[in-house]
Amino acid sequence: MTLALDQTTTIFLSIALLVLGTYLVKKVGFLNKFCIPAPVVGGLLFALLATIAKSFGLFEITLDTSLQGLFMLTFFTTVGLGASFKLVKLGGKLLVIYWLACGFLALAQNTIGVSMAYLFDLHPLIGMMAGAVSMEGGHGAATAFGQTVEDLGINSALSIGVAAATFGLVAGGLIGGPVVKYLITKYDLKSTETEAVTEVELEEEGKAITTNSFFTQLLLITFCMALGTYLGGLFSSATGFVLPGYVGAMFVAVIVRNIVDKFNPKTVDMKSIGLVSDISLGIFLSMALMSIKLWEIADLALPLIAIVVVQVIFIVLFGIFVLFRLLGKNYDAAIMVAGFTGHGLGATPNAMANMAAVTERFGPSKKAYLVVPIVGAFLIDVFAMPIIITTINLFQ
């Protein structure tokens, strides 16, 4: 029997799982201690139950996740509206270091994948599909490059990439919090912004959200979403390079924010923007995780499981012993490591959820919230895509 949930029911279920995940994180000591994001808890719980039901032949659930992209688009637009040029200046050197680290990660992930494929006597491109394509690239890159690799005669490349990306998404959501909790505890790190939250943010916090001000923020958000996706489409048509709609929307939002600030700095209400951001991220991530087909991971061959496990171990060790030190060995560096493990194994929203879970407990980090989404959503591809394409040409 198949239970087909429509668009409305799917959204209801994703919100219900988000609320359930929030409750469980508060009540279950292990989840709270290691800062596991609420959407990960609720979404994975549903995915596990759905897998059990399918395995025992009881029923199969199909979801209508057609609005998932809209929530992701909304979230990244709010990220852009939160980035003033003053914060960009703060990110300068750290942004470059983080960006170069992401480029090195893509190279290392492909090296690990291809090397272990040789070890298990598999075609090297199968290893590559469990490398930067699915780890740093996520489901989007796994789908796009999977079809390309299959056209070269490598059967099941698409399913291998999607399954590896699924494993990475789950792992990225689970390990980010514990890794950063370890760093914060070991080095006794504290947010430098908790005491400097000062009058401006206290005033912002105390402001009531009115209907008129909220609709002004929605006007800004939807304008940036519409213009950003339109310009992204024009850019793709002119260059042949696919620019995700949310990337265009985020950068348009950055420009709009700073233009608006020149005329009236009080136009953008970050309290309202933050509310929309939290809601859209929570629903998107909950929807993405609850639709994961865990039986695809269970069906992976042992070599593929071994490859992705080594990928996870590598990013943890690299984050703790290399990236953390390169970024300054402080609280901001630890929060960026949380983001790094999130998008380095799956997706930028996963990175943001990791950081949100940690900062909610230990304090804010504006530098991390500036650097991670900009690099993870767009700049990362400047290194990753050439590395992936070169690898395909080397081993086809």
Summary of the structure (lengths in Angstrom):
residues: 396
radius of gyration: 20.7
end to end distance: 42.0
largest distance: 63.4
contacts: 1462
relative contact order: 0.18
helix: 80%
strand: 2%
